[in-house]
Amino acid sequence: MAEERRGEDIVSEYLGQNPHLAQWVESFRGYCETNKQWSARREFILRNMEAFPTIDPGVHSSSLDRLLSLSMVWANNVFLGCRYPQAVMVKIKDMGEGIVVEDVPVRTTRDEIVAKGKRNASSGNDGDSCVKKAKAGPNEGDGRPACQKQGPSPQAPAKHQPFFNRLYKAVAWKLVSAGGFGPNLDHHEILQSCVESCKQSLNCVFVPLKDIPDLPASRVQKEGQVCELRCSTVYMGTGYGRDESAARAMASKEALKTFQGHKVTVKICRRRYRGTDVEDVMLLDDQPRSQGFPPALSYPFLADSGEGGAS
Amino acid sequence: MGVPAFFRWLSRKYASIIVHCLEEKSKECNGVRIPVDTSKPNPNEVEFDNLYLDMNGIIHPCTHPEDKAAPKNEDEMMVAIFEYIDRLFNIVRPRRVLYMAIDGVAPRAKMNQQRSRRFRASKEGAELTEEKAKMREEVIQRGGYLPPDEIKERFDSNCITPGTEFMDNLAQCLRYYVSERLSNDPGWTNITVILSDASVPGEGEHKIMDYIRRQRAQPHHDPNTHHCLCGADADLIMLGLATHEPNFTIIREEFKPNKPRPCALCGQMGHEIKDCQGAPREKQGEHDQFADTMPVSEQEFIFIRLCVLREYLEKELTMASLPFPFDFERSVDDWVFMCFFVGNDFLPHLPSLEIREGAIDRLVGIYKDVVHKTGGYLTHDGFVNLERVELIMQAVGVAEDNIFKKRKDDDEGFKRRMKEKKKRMKAERAPAYLTTGQFAPQALGGRNRPDAVHNARHQAFDMRMQHNQVPGPDPNPPPPPPLSQSLTRHVLWVCSGGPSGAQDARGVKRKAEDSDSEPEPEDNVRLWEDGWKQRYYKTKFDVDASDEDFKKKVVRSYVEGLCWVLRYYYQGCASWKWYFPFHYAPFASDFKDIKGMFSDFEKETKPFKPLEQLMGVFPAASGNFLPETWRELMSSPESSIIDFYPDDFAIDLNGKKYAWQGVALLPFVDERRLRAALADVYPDLSQEEVRRNSLGSDMLFVRKSHPLCDFIKELYLAESQEATEMPAELCHGIQGTLTLDGDPILPDKPVQSPIPLLRDIMTNSAIGAKFLDPQFAEDFVFKATVLPKAKMPAKVLKPGDWEAGNRGPWRPQLGFNSNRQQAHLNQSGFRALGHSMGRSQGGQYSNAPPPRNYQDSYRQQAYRGGSQPNYLCCWGGGGGEEEEEEEEERL
């Protein structure tokens, strides 16, 4: 927890030392901003203030407005899922480096919805020649605080373990009532209903196979989708399929396999994510693993790069 | 109002409010069209005094029609608009006032909706162009023929926003149109025309309401004026009710769902763009004489009689044994208020209130229960009594849980039915030649010879029944998925189950194909399950349920919103600045202790200037309507308002299926920063742009023969600079002040035509001046009551105490006139009919088609001919959401 809090603590400490600034910066809070959104945006503003030397606290100026505008761009991108022209995205990506936002909402942009609709309509024939493919995972955005070298908090496994113990029981009962684990189940349906019965939601991220780096070079497959399942940021499984629903079914099946052991454990493990090694929170069974992990498709942990996350 | 379903619900429940319009068509004689003389009595057997046009409902279909080819250029658009107005004028035939209102700058509260529509429209337009280009290439490669792409700019419907050049031209054209008709059309002789163009702030329908409200409040108003308001928005019904005028009628196009649309590429009917083959055009009629007519009936109009709706409401709302005297007018206001909960342009609707699910009936039920406890009405003259509203909300809140569960059940039931239907349809589509038994196709050289038919009758029965059954699993498995062994071995996480992995993958694939359902959008809120409130706040607002402060903020804003909207309908815009700063509504059960949440709005707020508003509602892609330096603010990384203009934005489907039904998560505009940024670029405006950016005023026109004309002429002669009060007696008691126009239209001064297609008016008889509604003190309250001398129109509905024996059988009234002459044939007529129809078929209901116009019967033929199955599908949609295709909302 302590590490997660660090960014916020620094901000409040800094504001504690500069009370005049605290009041001033507070005046930029939007009426509809939640505490979480505001504290993140406030950090963005304070961190980047030095880059706008003409800003004079207490006075409205156009350079202040530019900073505020960029802070809104950043917040809109992170919290609302908006995308801006490339030049703007590059800029805020830079400026937003190192700001920790836990539990970023998952959004689907209009382009992604439209592209998906088209793909369904034209599946079968020249599926990929005409469609802008969905972006590789909703968290991958040029500006969304994607992070290559950071990790989740060390306490995360302990935090999530009780939930997965509950889920373990739910899955076990569900499988009993479905006649045992086997190939002919609707795995996704089972997993989803179990997760939901534990009052959580299952998050699916889809990425076209060809957009994933780190694949064995010898693969011949280029088409198809890969799905990654997570539940409250904890990785559960990955699967490949011809289309999204097949990929999701396969991923669910993989996830359910984890529940076939004597217990499930949440652990921090090292794996690949977009070309680099990262630490991820993963759900594992009690079997010794022979192979490495598949690369991650999404990465919900954003960490402070300056102070160095876990890398 | 953003509730297309509202009108449908209303017209189904209160069917008698609708009267079909009778339209006298112009005749043609020797190739010359003879215009209809609109000074003759109205064929609808009713005389209207005032006709109000909510022009945006006319501009949109005339500039980018959905059921026919788009006009080629701006001039054609203008002519189409003129013709549309002519048509309405011919149907309604007003005798006193024609009021044309174009949307001006809207209150801030509307801006969120406008932004979302324009951001979407811009993207949709670009996508259509892209798809067209792609399909065109494909079709031509396949050897199809397409009419050459006309060289025309894609009409960006976003230009129908105040402040653009297009709107400015439109205002000019309408001035010309009005002078032309006043000068030449006998039906316009005594009409006073008021034109409120886009330079006057306010939404069109609300400018109209403001006019009516202010006229009613002055002593010279004729309380028995018969108003007719044209527009398709459902909120016109609320607005009409809110006036408490006894004679108020709305006219709108009859809504026909699933009208066939021409293909955007080749312009032919019967297929969509994605199925375009580029086939040669079929001949229309024997000699291709109907080449230019669309095989759809011309849009017809209907009247909605609000006095009949009032009768219905009276029956429904009247309550006996109240602790206070029952006042029907007040209960109508409450009804209008409750309709806002279900949806309006300014607030998202409450999650538990869905018009399709009978939300209004539920509210009325609750209202009648609760009103006994509240001790009075919810609203008064457009002011809300929050304490009483809270009681209603709490009662809705109690039911919320069950509403969500029922919604889920209904939804599943609907899905199940659709699935079954789909299966049935699929079964029916199986090729007819697929025979079974002895006749089943056999592989050559196969050993399993089928048995010969033993029982021919039974075999025939089996074959027949086969069509009615759902086909079993496909005997021919689909080819194995292209998943090669090498992949399965290497991509270990996919199928770490070893060699069985490939098998599994195949199994899954088949399953996915069998279910043939698109993946449902994930619903993480699951309102039907315990803990929905927490999940809703977490997913939609990104806050924990424990954050009571935030929840309260949302509720407070919503309460303000309800007050603002009601005030907007009854008193006019209370604040140009106020808006609802969230994308979602709270739950009804969250409305606790709302009594003190609202006191009053900020006073003396000002509307945006037109160009400022453009900056507020346009995406960067529509920046071409703005001056260059202004446009730059929409895209430059250095701009201090760049955050208003995302390229792409998230859409929350919110339980819906299509992107256009979802909630667009667009950022809100920070007014202070917008103004500050624009202050720097204001000097860059050209003189022309400065003019377009300024606020204009309403214009009043009359003909030379009108009593008011001499009065206005005197003003021009005297060159009086100050505003002059209109003498009420000259113009049916209409009040207001007149000011001289800078570039006036004067009798005998030729008016130049802004459109090359149309001629200049050499002998002009119209005169125009600036017009301003009567002004009242700022704290003046417009009373929501029936005026003292108003006569209520005769009842239309069957009285509850009607006894058949006494007064004869009840005869329902179909039109406006209760003693309408029934059409009948005399003897010779019957003889003539019998002669031409042939008596052999005879009978009271022979199969002679009802006499409709030619196009209509042509359409039916087209359907029956059925060369394109798409038509049939349009008809076939039985029940459920399919036929409830959403009505296009006008901007």
Interface residues (C-beta under 8 A of the other chain):
Chain A: G30 Y31 C32 T34 N35 K36 Q37 H60 S62 D65 R66 L68 S69 L70 M72 V73 N76 F79 L80 G81 C82 R83 Y84 P85 A87 V88 K91 P105 R107 T108 T109 R110 D111 I113 V114 G117 N120 A121 C130 P183 N184 D186 E196 K199 S201 L202 C204 L215 P216 S218 R219 V220 Q221 E223 V226 T238 G239 Y240 G241 R242 D243 E244 S245 A246 R248 A249 M250 K253 E254 K257 Q291 F293 P294
Chain B: R120 K123 E127 K134 K274 P481 P482 L483 S484 S486 L487 H490 V491 L492 W493 V494 C495 S496 G497 S500 Q503 D504 A505 G507 V508 K509 K511 A512 E518 P519 E522 N524 R526 E529 D530 G531 R535 T539 F541 D542 V543 D547 F550 K553 S557 P581 F582 A620 S635 P637 E638 S639 S640 I641 I642 D643 Y645 P646 D647 D648 F649 A650 I651 D652 L653 Y658 A659 G662 A664 L665 L666 P667 F668 D670 R673 A676 A677 D680
